[in-house]
């Protein structure tokens, strides 16, 4: 009886859910006006993603992404690197993750990732990019292993990731707007190249019903004259596919 009680007390839900909507280049100006996103208020950053392009399926394949693995590097005021596992809701044992990352504090997160009909959950481990890592990032072909923290390299080993074969794709010029008040909309503009620009708006939900929050955000966008793509995809997947195909030789 005690054993079952202990199991039932383990976390079974994410810490919160991020509700997201993406708008393509033709709607960016209108979306920024609707959500009151002044360019001067946004914080500039540069972003890269790690992928293995040495697999037998070719250099445009995304084997890490196919496993739900995301390795992201961000150069900003407080530069960081993130190793994330993401998949359909229910694919992760959150109690095991909580035990695995015990003692790492806010560096370890579990979040819902919702957009349209898509319901994902992600477990991520963040790390700061120190001076040595930033120097490595500035090289022509940075060694990805040198960008990760010791805890991230240990997690990558447990996940059987071939870090020695991972290279960075990017860079992506981005601008981030943080919410000023609880419940406000956040946003991030990604400018990959002249062929790909889009804006993501999002709301972070904890105690509130995420289904209701998603509906409210969609209604706000539609009332403002924006069109919502019914096939909402994650911006990471969209950009990775574009970058991988662009650099195929």
C-alpha positions in Angstrom: 0.0 0.0 0.0 2.8 2.4 0.9 4.6 1.6 -2.4 1.5 2.5 -4.5 1.0 5.7 -2.5 4.5 6.7 -3.2 4.0 6.2 -6.9 0.8 8.1 -7.1 2.5 11.1 -5.5 5.1 11.3 -8.3 4.6 14.1 -10.9 2.4 13.1 -13.9 1.9 16.5 -15.5 4.3 19.2 -16.9 5.1 22.2 -14.8 3.1 24.3 -17.3 2.0 24.5 -20.9 3.2 26.9 -23.5 0.4 27.7 -26.0 1.9 28.7 -29.4 0.7 30.1 -32.8 3.0 30.7 -35.8 2.5 33.3 -38.5 4.3 33.3 -41.8 6.1 36.2 -43.4 3.0 37.7 -45.0 1.3 38.1 -41.6 4.2 39.3 -39.5 3.5 43.0 -39.7 -0.2 42.5 -38.9 0.5 40.1 -36.0 3.1 42.5 -34.5 0.5 45.3 -34.7 -2.3 43.2 -33.2 -0.1 42.0 -30.3 1.6 45.4 -29.8 5.2 44.2 -30.5 7.4 47.2 -30.9 10.7 46.2 -32.5 12.7 48.3 -30.1 11.3 46.3 -27.2 12.4 43.0 -28.6 15.7 41.4 -27.5 18.1 40.3 -30.3 19.6 36.9 -30.2 21.2 34.3 -32.6 20.2 30.7 -32.6 21.8 27.4 -33.9 20.5 23.8 -33.8 22.6 20.6 -33.7 22.0 17.7 -36.0 23.8 14.6 -37.3 24.1 14.8 -41.1 26.2 11.7 -41.5 23.5 9.1 -41.5 22.8 6.8 -44.4 19.5 8.6 -45.2 21.6 11.6 -46.5 22.7 15.0 -45.3 19.1 16.4 -45.4 17.8 13.8 -43.0 17.1 14.8 -39.4 17.8 11.7 -37.3 18.0 13.5 -34.0 14.8 15.4 -34.6 13.1 12.2 -35.6 13.9 10.9 -32.1 12.5 14.0 -30.6 16.0 15.3 -29.6 16.6 19.0 -29.8 20.0 20.6 -29.2 19.8 24.4 -29.3 22.4 27.1 -28.8 21.5 30.7 -28.2 23.8 33.7 -28.2 22.2 36.5 -26.3 22.6 38.5 -23.1 22.9 35.3 -21.1 23.9 32.8 -23.7 22.8 29.2 -23.2 22.6 25.7 -24.6 19.6 23.4 -24.2 19.3 19.6 -24.6 15.7 18.7 -25.0 13.6 15.5 -25.4 10.2 16.2 -27.0 7.4 14.0 -28.2 3.6 13.4 -28.0 2.0 13.9 -24.6 2.4 10.7 -22.6 5.7 9.6 -24.2 7.9 10.6 -21.2 8.0 9.2 -17.7 8.0 12.5 -15.8 8.7 10.8 -12.4 11.9 9.2 -13.8 12.9 12.6 -15.3 12.3 14.3 -11.9 14.5 11.8 -10.1 17.2 11.9 -12.8 17.5 15.7 -12.6 17.1 16.1 -8.8 19.4 18.8 -7.5 19.6 20.7 -10.9 16.9 23.2 -9.9 15.5 25.4 -12.7 18.0 24.1 -15.2 15.7 21.1 -15.6 12.2 21.7 -16.9 9.2 19.8 -18.1 6.8 21.7 -20.3 3.7 21.1 -22.4 4.0 22.4 -26.0 0.6 23.0 -27.6 -0.4 24.4 -30.9 -3.6 23.7 -32.8 -4.3 19.9 -32.5 -0.7 19.2 -31.5 -0.1 18.2 -27.9 3.6 17.7 -27.1 5.6 17.5 -23.9 9.3 18.2 -23.5 11.9 17.6 -20.8 14.9 19.9 -21.1 18.2 20.5 -19.4 19.7 24.0 -19.8 23.3 25.2 -19.4 25.1 28.5 -19.6 27.6 29.2 -22.3 30.8 30.3 -20.6 33.7 32.1 -22.2 35.4 28.9 -23.5 32.1 27.7 -25.0 31.5 31.1 -26.6 35.0 31.0 -28.1 34.3 27.6 -29.5 31.0 28.8 -30.9 32.9 31.5 -32.7 35.0 29.0 -34.7 34.1 28.0 -38.2 33.2 24.4 -37.3 32.7 24.4 -33.5 32.9 21.1 -31.6 29.4 20.6 -30.2 30.6 18.6 -27.2 32.6 21.6 -26.0 29.5 23.7 -25.9 27.6 21.4 -23.5 27.9 21.4 -19.7 29.1 18.3 -17.9 25.5 17.4 -16.9 24.3 17.7 -20.5 27.1 15.5 -21.8 26.2 12.9 -19.2 22.5 13.0 -20.3 23.6 12.9 -24.0 25.6 9.7 -23.2 22.6 8.1 -21.5 20.5 9.0 -24.6 23.1 7.4 -26.8 23.6 10.6 -28.8 26.5 10.6 -31.3 27.7 14.0 -30.3 31.0 13.5 -32.2 28.9 13.6 -35.4 26.7 16.5 -34.6 27.1 19.8 -36.3 25.4 23.2 -35.9 22.9 24.5 -38.4 22.2 28.2 -38.5 22.7 30.9 -37.6 19.1 32.2 -37.2 18.6 35.9 -36.4 15.9 36.2 -33.8 14.1 38.8 -31.7 12.3 37.9 -28.5 9.5 39.9 -26.7 8.9 38.8 -23.1 5.5 39.3 -21.4 5.3 42.3 -19.0 2.5 40.8 -16.9 1.2 37.4 -16.0 -0.9 36.0 -18.8 0.5 38.4 -21.4 1.6 37.2 -24.8 5.3 36.5 -25.5 6.6 36.4 -29.0 9.7 35.5 -31.0 10.6 36.5 -34.6 12.8 34.2 -36.5 14.6 35.4 -39.7 16.3 32.4 -41.1 17.0 33.8 -44.6 15.2 35.7 -47.4 13.0 32.6 -48.0 11.9 32.0 -44.4 10.7 34.4 -41.8 8.0 33.8 -39.2 6.6 35.0 -35.9 5.6 32.8 -33.0 3.3 34.2 -30.3 2.8 32.2 -27.1 1.1 32.2 -23.7 2.5 30.4 -20.7 -0.2 28.6 -18.7 0.1 26.9 -15.2 -3.1 26.9 -13.1 -5.3 27.9 -16.0 -7.0 25.4 -18.3 -4.6 25.1 -21.4 -7.5 24.2 -23.7 -9.3 27.4 -22.8 -6.1 29.4 -23.2 -5.4 28.0 -26.6 -9.0 28.8 -27.7 -8.7 32.4 -26.3 -5.4 33.0 -28.2 -6.8 31.6 -31.4 -9.9 33.8 -31.1 -7.8 36.9 -30.5 -5.8 36.2 -33.6 -8.8 35.5 -35.8 -10.7 38.6 -34.5 -7.6 40.6 -35.4 -7.8 39.4 -39.0 -5.0 36.8 -38.8 -5.2 33.4 -40.6 -4.3 30.4 -38.5 -2.6 27.5 -40.4 -4.5 24.3 -39.4 -1.3 22.4 -39.7 0.7 24.2 -37.1 4.2 22.7 -36.8 6.9 23.5 -34.3 9.2 26.3 -35.4 12.2 24.1 -34.6 11.2 21.3 -37.0 10.2 23.8 -39.7 13.5 25.6 -39.6 15.7 22.4 -39.3 14.1 21.0 -42.4 14.7 24.2 -44.3 18.3 24.6 -43.1 19.2 20.9 -43.8 17.9 21.1 -47.3 19.6 24.5 -47.9 23.0 23.3 -47.0 22.9 20.0 -48.9 25.8 19.8 -51.4 
